[in-house]
Amino acid sequence: MKKRLILESDGSHDEDLELQRALNAVNYYLALCEIREKVFRPHRKHLYGDQRINDLIEKLGEDSLELIGMLEKLFSEVVNDYAPGEGI
């Protein structure tokens, strides 16, 4: 099944801004996915690419990992409030 989305603007400044926001929506979604991959995933799967982050995590111990997990949960809750079921 094909779906089609048509965005039209009468050229007014307000409509042009709304059109630009709609066109940027994919970029915002991709940015959120990238945040999850670069900020939260490394603490569960592998080390961060920045050794300073790894050193700080090691220095702070288990509390740092708990904090990162809590922040990831909060991030997920906020995303789900705005885009339920998207599963970023």
OpenMM code with the backbone's topology and positions (N, CA, C; nanometers):
from openmm import Vec3, app, unit

residues = "MET LYS LYS ARG LEU ILE LEU GLU SER ASP GLY SER HIS ASP GLU ASP LEU GLU LEU GLN ARG ALA LEU ASN ALA VAL ASN TYR TYR LEU ALA LEU CYS GLU ILE ARG GLU LYS VAL PHE ARG PRO HIS ARG LYS HIS LEU TYR GLY ASP GLN ARG ILE ASN ASP LEU ILE GLU LYS LEU GLY GLU ASP SER LEU GLU LEU ILE GLY MET LEU GLU LYS LEU PHE SER GLU VAL VAL ASN ASP TYR ALA PRO GLY GLU GLY ILE".split()
positions = [
    Vec3(0.0839, -0.1171, 0.0000),
    Vec3(0.0000, 0.0000, 0.0000),
    Vec3(0.0891, 0.1243, 0.0000),
    Vec3(0.0641, 0.2105, -0.0935),
    Vec3(0.1375, 0.3362, -0.1017),
    Vec3(0.0649, 0.4421, -0.0214),
    Vec3(0.1450, 0.5259, 0.0411),
    Vec3(0.0880, 0.6406, 0.1116),
    Vec3(0.1504, 0.7654, 0.0537),
    Vec3(0.0730, 0.8694, 0.0546),
    Vec3(0.1197, 0.9940, -0.0041),
    Vec3(0.0897, 1.1074, 0.0927),
    Vec3(0.1852, 1.1958, 0.1058),
    Vec3(0.1683, 1.3129, 0.1898),
    Vec3(0.1915, 1.4356, 0.1029),
    Vec3(0.0945, 1.5230, 0.1018),
    Vec3(0.1054, 1.6451, 0.0230),
    Vec3(0.1114, 1.7635, 0.1179),
    Vec3(0.2170, 1.8408, 0.1070),
    Vec3(0.2334, 1.9613, 0.1880),
    Vec3(0.2238, 2.0809, 0.0955),
    Vec3(0.1323, 2.1693, 0.1261),
    Vec3(0.1140, 2.2879, 0.0430),
    Vec3(0.1298, 2.4126, 0.1281),
    Vec3(0.1739, 2.5179, 0.0643),
    Vec3(0.1879, 2.6458, 0.1327),
    Vec3(0.1436, 2.7560, 0.0378),
    Vec3(0.0794, 2.8562, 0.0955),
    Vec3(0.0371, 2.9690, 0.0130),
    Vec3(0.1466, 3.0748, 0.0028),
    Vec3(0.2626, 3.0443, 0.0605),
    Vec3(0.3743, 3.1373, 0.0523),
    Vec3(0.3830, 3.2337, 0.1689),
    Vec3(0.2862, 3.2266, 0.2616),
    Vec3(0.2949, 3.3153, 0.3766),
    Vec3(0.4086, 3.2691, 0.4667),
    Vec3(0.4622, 3.3622, 0.5401),
    Vec3(0.5760, 3.3330, 0.6283),
    Vec3(0.5410, 3.2231, 0.7283),
    Vec3(0.4236, 3.2311, 0.7912),
    Vec3(0.3828, 3.1326, 0.8911),
    Vec3(0.3693, 2.9934, 0.8307),
    Vec3(0.3087, 2.9854, 0.7148),
    Vec3(0.2929, 2.8547, 0.6509),
    Vec3(0.4263, 2.7999, 0.6041),
    Vec3(0.5153, 2.8871, 0.5584),
    Vec3(0.6480, 2.8414, 0.5190),
    Vec3(0.7232, 2.7834, 0.6387),
    Vec3(0.7091, 2.8459, 0.7566),
    Vec3(0.7730, 2.7934, 0.8777),
    Vec3(0.7150, 2.6571, 0.9152),
    Vec3(0.5836, 2.6436, 0.9073),
    Vec3(0.5197, 2.5156, 0.9380),
    Vec3(0.5644, 2.4075, 0.8399),
    Vec3(0.5740, 2.4430, 0.7132),
    Vec3(0.6200, 2.3490, 0.6116),
    Vec3(0.7638, 2.3062, 0.6400),
    Vec3(0.8487, 2.4001, 0.6761),
    Vec3(0.9882, 2.3679, 0.7063),
    Vec3(0.9978, 2.2772, 0.8283),
    Vec3(0.9156, 2.3024, 0.9294),
    Vec3(0.9143, 2.2147, 1.0482),
    Vec3(0.8737, 2.0734, 1.0098),
    Vec3(0.7740, 2.0606, 0.9250),
    Vec3(0.7304, 1.9283, 0.8816),
    Vec3(0.8412, 1.8571, 0.8041),
    Vec3(0.9096, 1.9292, 0.7192),
    Vec3(1.0183, 1.8696, 0.6417),
    Vec3(1.1363, 1.8308, 0.7300),
    Vec3(1.1567, 1.9035, 0.8393),
    Vec3(1.2669, 1.8741, 0.9309),
    Vec3(1.2357, 1.7597, 1.0269),
    Vec3(1.1121, 1.7160, 1.0316),
    Vec3(1.0722, 1.6129, 1.1271),
    Vec3(1.1580, 1.4869, 1.1146),
    Vec3(1.1893, 1.4454, 0.9949),
    Vec3(1.2725, 1.3265, 0.9757),
    Vec3(1.4110, 1.3502, 1.0341),
    Vec3(1.4662, 1.4690, 1.0134),
    Vec3(1.5979, 1.4983, 1.0691),
    Vec3(1.5960, 1.4965, 1.2214),
    Vec3(1.4881, 1.5470, 1.2818),
    Vec3(1.4762, 1.5439, 1.4274),
    Vec3(1.4684, 1.3993, 1.4774),
    Vec3(1.3921, 1.3181, 1.4090),
    Vec3(1.3812, 1.1774, 1.4451),
    Vec3(1.5176, 1.1087, 1.4375),
    Vec3(1.5894, 1.1341, 1.3298),
    Vec3(1.7222, 1.0743, 1.3143),
    Vec3(1.8188, 1.1229, 1.4218),
    Vec3(1.8064, 1.2492, 1.4610),
    Vec3(1.8913, 1.3032, 1.5678),
    Vec3(1.8626, 1.2320, 1.7002),
    Vec3(1.7353, 1.2068, 1.7298),
    Vec3(1.7008, 1.1345, 1.8521),
    Vec3(1.7564, 0.9919, 1.8497),
    Vec3(1.7490, 0.9273, 1.7357),
    Vec3(1.8062, 0.7933, 1.7219),
    Vec3(1.9572, 0.7964, 1.7451),
    Vec3(2.0215, 0.8976, 1.6936),
    Vec3(2.1665, 0.9115, 1.7085),
    Vec3(2.2042, 0.9380, 1.8546),
    Vec3(2.1237, 1.0171, 1.9250),
    Vec3(2.1486, 1.0413, 2.0675),
    Vec3(2.1425, 0.9089, 2.1433),
    Vec3(2.0394, 0.8315, 2.1162),
    Vec3(2.0280, 0.7015, 2.1837),
    Vec3(2.1502, 0.6146, 2.1540),
    Vec3(2.1931, 0.6098, 2.0284),
    Vec3(2.3057, 0.5242, 1.9900),
    Vec3(2.4396, 0.5712, 2.0474),
    Vec3(2.4621, 0.7017, 2.0508),
    Vec3(2.5929, 0.7538, 2.0920),
    Vec3(2.6028, 0.7879, 2.2403),
    Vec3(2.4884, 0.8174, 2.3036),
    Vec3(2.4929, 0.8600, 2.4431),
    Vec3(2.4575, 0.7461, 2.5376),
    Vec3(2.3549, 0.6692, 2.5051),
    Vec3(2.3066, 0.5691, 2.5993),
    Vec3(2.3519, 0.4266, 2.5698),
    Vec3(2.3549, 0.3881, 2.4446),
    Vec3(2.3872, 0.2493, 2.4101),
    Vec3(2.5269, 0.2075, 2.4542),
    Vec3(2.6287, 0.2914, 2.4401),
    Vec3(2.7627, 0.2475, 2.4769),
    Vec3(2.7771, 0.2024, 2.6227),
    Vec3(2.6991, 0.2580, 2.7124),
    Vec3(2.7148, 0.2164, 2.8528),
    Vec3(2.6651, 0.0742, 2.8758),
    Vec3(2.5798, 0.0223, 2.7850),
    Vec3(2.5294, -0.1143, 2.7968),
    Vec3(2.6076, -0.2127, 2.7106),
    Vec3(2.6561, -0.1668, 2.5978),
    Vec3(2.7107, -0.2585, 2.4974),
    Vec3(2.8642, -0.2591, 2.4902),
    Vec3(2.9226, -0.1436, 2.4957),
    Vec3(3.0668, -0.1323, 2.4787),
    Vec3(3.1099, 0.0026, 2.5330),
    Vec3(3.2351, 0.0308, 2.5242),
    Vec3(3.2859, 0.1572, 2.5778),
    Vec3(3.2512, 0.2748, 2.4877),
    Vec3(3.2584, 0.3927, 2.5457),
    Vec3(3.2386, 0.5157, 2.4701),
    Vec3(3.3618, 0.5421, 2.3840),
    Vec3(3.3428, 0.6159, 2.2764),
    Vec3(3.4539, 0.6507, 2.1884),
    Vec3(3.5480, 0.7536, 2.2500),
    Vec3(3.4999, 0.8253, 2.3496),
    Vec3(3.5787, 0.9288, 2.4172),
    Vec3(3.6365, 0.8699, 2.5454),
    Vec3(3.7665, 0.8549, 2.5500),
    Vec3(3.8313, 0.7920, 2.6654),
    Vec3(3.8073, 0.8695, 2.7949),
    Vec3(3.7882, 1.0007, 2.7853),
    Vec3(3.7616, 1.0793, 2.9066),
    Vec3(3.6315, 1.0347, 2.9721),
    Vec3(3.5308, 1.0010, 2.8915),
    Vec3(3.4044, 0.9522, 2.9458),
    Vec3(3.4267, 0.8178, 3.0140),
    Vec3(3.5003, 0.7288, 2.9485),
    Vec3(3.5281, 0.5972, 3.0066),
    Vec3(3.6047, 0.6096, 3.1372),
    Vec3(3.7012, 0.6998, 3.1405),
    Vec3(3.7792, 0.7203, 3.2624),
    Vec3(3.6924, 0.7710, 3.3765),
    Vec3(3.6018, 0.8635, 3.3461),
    Vec3(3.5135, 0.9177, 3.4487),
    Vec3(3.4165, 0.8112, 3.4999),
    Vec3(3.3640, 0.7300, 3.4102),
    Vec3(3.2749, 0.6210, 3.4506),
    Vec3(3.3486, 0.5248, 3.5433),
    Vec3(3.4708, 0.4915, 3.5063),
    Vec3(3.5507, 0.4011, 3.5897),
    Vec3(3.5773, 0.4628, 3.7268),
    Vec3(3.6086, 0.5894, 3.7283),
    Vec3(3.6373, 0.6605, 3.8534),
    Vec3(3.5147, 0.6649, 3.9443),
    Vec3(3.3967, 0.6896, 3.8863),
    Vec3(3.2741, 0.7028, 3.9643),
    Vec3(3.2108, 0.5676, 3.9989),
    Vec3(3.2453, 0.4645, 3.9250),
    Vec3(3.1966, 0.3304, 3.9552),
    Vec3(3.0519, 0.3071, 3.9167),
    Vec3(2.9886, 0.2156, 3.9908),
    Vec3(2.8518, 0.1719, 3.9617),
    Vec3(2.7506, 0.2857, 3.9628),
    Vec3(2.7730, 0.3879, 4.0447),
    Vec3(2.6789, 0.5004, 4.0500),
    Vec3(2.6666, 0.5685, 3.9143),
    Vec3(2.7768, 0.5771, 3.8409),
    Vec3(2.7712, 0.6423, 3.7092),
    Vec3(2.6869, 0.5608, 3.6123),
    Vec3(2.6982, 0.4290, 3.6184),
    Vec3(2.6191, 0.3435, 3.5301),
    Vec3(2.4706, 0.3508, 3.5653),
    Vec3(2.4414, 0.3583, 3.6946),
    Vec3(2.3023, 0.3726, 3.7369),
    Vec3(2.2452, 0.5054, 3.6877),
    Vec3(2.3259, 0.6112, 3.6971),
    Vec3(2.2816, 0.7433, 3.6512),
    Vec3(2.2543, 0.7426, 3.5008),
    Vec3(2.3441, 0.6838, 3.4239),
    Vec3(2.3237, 0.6778, 3.2786),
    Vec3(2.1962, 0.6007, 3.2466),
    Vec3(2.1720, 0.4908, 3.3172),
    Vec3(2.0501, 0.4134, 3.2963),
    Vec3(1.9249, 0.4935, 3.3287),
    Vec3(1.9308, 0.5722, 3.4375),
    Vec3(1.8167, 0.6557, 3.4749),
    Vec3(1.7916, 0.7636, 3.3700),
    Vec3(1.8985, 0.8229, 3.3183),
    Vec3(1.8843, 0.9251, 3.2141),
    Vec3(1.8286, 0.8652, 3.0852),
    Vec3(1.8705, 0.7440, 3.0520),
    Vec3(1.8167, 0.6777, 2.9330),
    Vec3(1.6672, 0.6514, 2.9494),
    Vec3(1.6270, 0.6083, 3.0670),
    Vec3(1.4847, 0.5851, 3.0923),
    Vec3(1.4056, 0.7149, 3.0783),
    Vec3(1.4582, 0.8234, 3.1334),
    Vec3(1.3920, 0.9532, 3.1226),
    Vec3(1.3827, 0.9970, 2.9763),
    Vec3(1.4909, 0.9797, 2.9019),
    Vec3(1.4925, 1.0117, 2.7590),
    Vec3(1.3816, 0.9346, 2.6870),
    Vec3(1.3710, 0.8049, 2.7144),
    Vec3(1.2696, 0.7209, 2.6502),
    Vec3(1.1287, 0.7669, 2.6855),
    Vec3(1.1079, 0.8038, 2.8111),
    Vec3(0.9764, 0.8513, 2.8532),
    Vec3(0.9373, 0.9795, 2.7802),
    Vec3(1.0315, 1.0706, 2.7672),
    Vec3(1.0025, 1.1964, 2.6972),
    Vec3(0.9711, 1.1693, 2.5511),
    Vec3(1.0521, 1.0869, 2.4851),
    Vec3(1.0273, 1.0547, 2.3445),
    Vec3(0.8904, 0.9881, 2.3295),
    Vec3(0.8587, 0.8952, 2.4184),
    Vec3(0.7300, 0.8259, 2.4091),
    Vec3(0.6120, 0.9170, 2.4379),
    Vec3(0.6332, 1.0202, 2.5191),
    Vec3(0.5249, 1.1187, 2.5420),
    Vec3(0.4904, 1.1924, 2.4137),
    Vec3(0.5896, 1.2160, 2.3300),
    Vec3(0.5678, 1.2925, 2.2073),
    Vec3(0.5413, 1.2055, 2.0852),
    Vec3(0.5911, 1.0839, 2.0894),
    Vec3(0.5742, 0.9930, 1.9747),
    Vec3(0.5500, 0.8518, 2.0265),
    Vec3(0.4331, 0.8263, 2.0863),
    Vec3(0.4058, 0.6943, 2.1425),
    Vec3(0.4159, 0.5839, 2.0385),
    Vec3(0.4814, 0.4773, 2.0782),
    Vec3(0.4901, 0.3610, 1.9910),
    Vec3(0.5969, 0.3690, 1.8838),
    Vec3(0.6733, 0.4759, 1.8787),
    Vec3(0.7757, 0.4891, 1.7752),
    Vec3(0.8958, 0.3992, 1.8020),
    Vec3(0.9255, 0.3766, 1.9295),
    Vec3(1.0350, 0.2861, 1.9642),
    Vec3(1.1703, 0.3315, 1.9164),
    Vec3(1.2023, 0.4548, 1.9417),
    Vec3(1.3352, 0.5045, 1.9020),
    Vec3(1.4403, 0.4313, 1.9808),
] * unit.nanometer
topology = app.Topology()
chain = topology.addChain("A")
for resn in residues:
    res = topology.addResidue(resn, chain)
    for name in ("N", "CA", "C"):
        topology.addAtom(name, app.Element.getBySymbol(name[0]), res)
